[in-house]
Amino acid sequence: MKRALYAICMIAGLLSLPCHGQQRQQIDVSPYVNDYSKPLREVLAEVSEQFGVRINAGSVPADLMVDHAEFRIRPWDIEQTLEALLWPYGYNAEWNNGNGNPYYSVSAYRHSRRNPYEGQALLDWLAAKYNDLPSWEARKAVLRADIRHNVGLDKLPEHFDGKVILSKKRTYGNYSVQDLALEVLPGLYCTGAIYWPKKTVKGGTPVVINPHGHGQPGHAQEQVQRRCAMEAQMGCIAISFSMFCNGPAPQFNPAYHSTGLAQPYNVLCAERLIDYALGLKETDPTRIGMTGCSGGGSQTMFVTAIDDRVTLAIPVVMMSSYFAGGCACESGTLIHRSAGGTGNVEIATMCAPRPMLIISDGGDWTAMNPEIEIPFVKRTYGFYGALDKIEHVHLPMAQHNYDAEKRQAAYSFLASRWGLKTDKLRGADGLFDESGCVVEKTEDMNIWNAKGVVKPENFITDIDDVVELFHWEKNAR
């Protein structure tokens, strides 16, 4: 009997169960347990040497320890190794081409960043969802509805006849410029500029909407002014606008640009500007284009995806399968969770079969466009038999910007697709001559500084009023 009771107690002890009449001795075994901890920076240095790649881990605290560090290394795959090391500690690694000298940059986890291998996996997963035009059109319809919902447009009035405020025209050679403020919701204004060609044709003048990339001073950036001035000289009405809390005349503190209010504002501004442009007697409704780089490239893709009134698009240095912008104005809503999960490449592809020029470079996350993203885009254009409508210019040695070389490609695309007469704008080398494009001072592009312009009485200054107008709640979408 005693032996049986002893056996029962032994089993209970092994199972860590209490046994009447016996107190299990508590022993601290931690000094004798090896969890193989190492500083994360140290193990990343080992990984760098083992795989022969550069890893920039300057953002990682020097005292951050990783347990079982050696066992997290997957000697057959650098990507799996970095995932095992970084994700549990709230970090991820971004691949950078580095102009032919690639490296991984480690930073705090951001949902907008993946690596090229994950980007390819995403596109493979998406491609399996549709194999012909009917299945793609069904997917596209769901995407469009979800994007509008996730951005927040479905909670806003479809049409709004707001105030239009214009400064006096400033004439430069064969084009002129006016500062513009357009009321997009009661008391909320989109500010920008409208560039007029010397001659317009009633019902026959094309329009180009020009969102800008990140950086001040918004639509007054030199590259935006130059391309708008050239578009006007080519015979287009060019309209630029500043992103949320950006530009020469921000309505609210620039700090609010990094909030979830930015993305719905930017998309709404583009939509209202298209409304405005189509209300002009000069506008040709069959020729409405949109182009921008970086964050402006994101806006170009988003608006083109949900609005068939955009008949031509030129997203510049932004379409990537593994990077979605990072800023709240590009990925601050659940837009990329639309239809169960999507990405900027599929969103850009929603332009099909309308003409689109994609411009990429070797200095940013568009470096792998020729190998990864462009084949996916062409596949969808092929469903329509419209491969002649998609063009791609890749500049492997260029950096992330909308510089003269990229602008030349955009001008040529506009001219060829819209039949614009541009011979007089080109030099002997065939390139467009931008010498007639005047870059104005930032303060001269602030409409509220313009002579005779007064801020309207309903001009709101409280950010909470914007929240109410958008019916916006954090994490609601």
LINZI-V131049 format. One record per residue. SS is DSSP state (A for helix, B for strand, O for the rest). PHI is phi in whole degrees, -180 to 180 (* if undefined). Layout:
BEGIN
{{SS:PHI} {SS:PHI}}
END
This chain:
BEGIN
{{O:*} {A:-65} {A:-63} {A:-64} {A:-65} {A:-65} {A:-64} {A:-62} {A:-65} {A:-62} {A:-63} {A:-61} {A:-67} {A:-63} {O:-90} {O:59} {O:-104} {O:-66} {B:-130} {O:-57} {O:91} {B:-137} {O:-104} {O:-72} {O:-73} {O:-88} {O:-125} {O:-84} {O:-98} {A:-56} {A:-64} {A:-107} {O:-101} {O:-102} {O:-95} {O:55} {O:-74} {B:-149} {B:-62} {A:-59} {A:-60} {A:-65} {A:-70} {A:-66} {A:-64} {A:-65} {A:-63} {A:-58} {A:-70} {A:-65} {A:-96} {O:69} {O:-128} {B:-83} {B:-132} {B:-95} {O:-115} {O:-63} {O:-83} {O:-86} {O:-58} {O:-64} {O:-98} {O:-76} {B:-97} {B:-117} {O:-82} {O:53} {O:-57} {A:-60} {A:-80} {A:-82} {O:-75} {O:-104} {O:-61} {O:-93} {O:-157} {A:-66} {A:-66} {A:-64} {A:-64} {A:-64} {A:-63} {A:-65} {A:-81} {A:-99} {A:-59} {A:-63} {A:-108} {O:79} {B:-126} {B:-144} {B:-117} {B:-106} {B:-81} {B:-125} {O:-68} {A:59} {A:52} {A:90} {O:-122} {O:-67} {B:-157} {B:-104} {B:-111} {B:-91} {B:-149} {B:-58} {O:-59} {O:-133} {O:-66} {O:-84} {B:-114} {O:-129} {O:-119} {A:-57} {A:-66} {A:-69} {A:-61} {A:-64} {A:-63} {A:-61} {A:-66} {A:-64} {A:-65} {A:-67} {A:-61} {O:-71} {O:-83} {O:-154} {O:-129} {O:-154} {A:-64} {A:-60} {A:-70} {A:-69} {A:-62} {A:-66} {A:-64} {A:-61} {A:-64} {A:-68} {A:-58} {A:-61} {A:-65} {A:-68} {A:-63} {A:-60} {A:-69} {A:-69} {A:-74} {O:109} {A:-69} {A:-70} {A:-96} {O:-109} {O:-59} {O:-65} {O:-131} {O:-150} {O:-88} {O:-87} {O:-69} {B:-120} {B:-117} {B:-127} {O:-83} {O:-67} {O:-73} {B:-114} {B:-100} {B:-131} {O:60} {O:-106} {B:-153} {B:-139} {B:-131} {B:-130} {B:-73} {B:-134} {B:-130} {B:-119} {B:-76} {B:-95} {B:-147} {O:-51} {O:83} {B:-109} {B:-119} {B:-97} {B:-113} {B:-173} {B:-148} {B:-121} {B:-107} {B:-105} {B:-71} {O:-61} {O:-126} {O:-119} {O:-119} {O:-57} {O:73} {O:-134} {B:-99} {B:-71} {B:-127} {B:-124} {B:-90} {B:-123} {B:-73} {O:-106} {O:-86} {O:-69} {O:118} {O:-86} {O:-101} {A:60} {A:-71} {A:-88} {O:-57} {A:-58} {A:-65} {A:-71} {A:-61} {A:-64} {A:-71} {A:-66} {A:-64} {A:-71} {A:-58} {A:-66} {A:-66} {O:-77} {O:106} {O:-105} {B:-88} {B:-106} {B:-122} {B:-111} {B:-152} {O:-93} {O:-68} {O:-55} {O:58} {O:-137} {O:93} {O:-68} {O:-139} {O:-65} {O:-78} {O:-135} {O:-55} {A:-56} {A:-60} {A:-75} {A:-63} {A:-89} {O:-108} {O:-68} {A:-78} {A:-68} {A:-64} {A:-62} {A:-62} {A:-63} {A:-66} {A:-62} {A:-58} {A:-62} {A:-63} {A:-68} {A:-69} {A:-65} {A:-55} {A:-63} {A:-63} {A:-71} {O:-86} {O:-81} {O:-67} {O:-81} {B:-73} {B:-92} {B:-67} {B:-87} {B:-129} {B:-117} {B:-111} {B:-149} {B:-152} {B:-170} {B:-114} {O:55} {A:-60} {A:-69} {A:-68} {A:-61} {A:-61} {A:-60} {A:-66} {A:-63} {A:-69} {A:-60} {A:-64} {A:-105} {O:-135} {O:-70} {O:-67} {O:-76} {O:-103} {B:-156} {B:-136} {B:-134} {B:-79} {B:-117} {O:42} {O:-142} {O:-75} {O:-144} {O:-83} {O:-124} {B:-146} {O:-114} {O:109} {O:84} {O:-80} {A:-61} {A:-74} {A:-115} {A:-140} {O:-90} {O:-124} {O:-91} {A:-56} {A:-86} {A:-101} {A:-62} {A:54} {A:84} {O:129} {O:-148} {O:-158} {A:-64} {A:-69} {A:-66} {A:-62} {A:-63} {A:-66} {O:-65} {O:-68} {O:-58} {O:-97} {O:-71} {B:-61} {B:-145} {B:-113} {B:-105} {B:-114} {B:-132} {B:-144} {O:-91} {O:-101} {O:-149} {O:-75} {O:-97} {O:-60} {O:-102} {A:-51} {A:-60} {A:-90} {A:-106} {A:-83} {A:-62} {A:-57} {A:-66} {A:-62} {A:-65} {A:-58} {A:-69} {A:-61} {A:-65} {A:-58} {O:-92} {O:66} {O:-122} {A:-63} {A:-74} {A:-92} {B:-110} {B:-127} {B:-141} {B:-119} {B:-115} {B:-118} {O:-63} {O:-101} {O:-87} {O:-108} {O:-79} {O:-171} {O:-120} {O:-80} {A:-59} {A:-63} {A:-73} {A:-64} {A:-59} {A:-64} {A:-66} {A:-60} {A:-62} {A:-66} {A:-60} {A:-63} {A:-73} {A:-75} {A:-107} {O:63} {O:-81} {O:-88} {O:-126} {A:-56} {A:-72} {A:-94} {B:-104} {O:-85} {O:-63} {O:-83} {O:87} {O:-86} {B:-71} {O:-90} {A:-90} {A:-64} {A:-87} {O:-90} {O:-89} {O:-98} {O:-84} {O:-72} {A:-57} {A:-65} {A:-79} {A:-106} {O:-89} {A:-62} {A:-75} {A:-93} {O:-68} {O:-62} {O:85} {O:-99} {O:-124} {O:-61} {O:-66} {O:-64} {O:-89} {O:-60} {O:-89} {O:-127} {O:-98} {A:-62} {A:-64} {A:-68} {A:-68} {A:-57} {A:-69} {A:-63} {A:-83} {O:53} {O:-96} {O:-132} {O:-59} {O:63} {O:-74} {O:-117}}
END
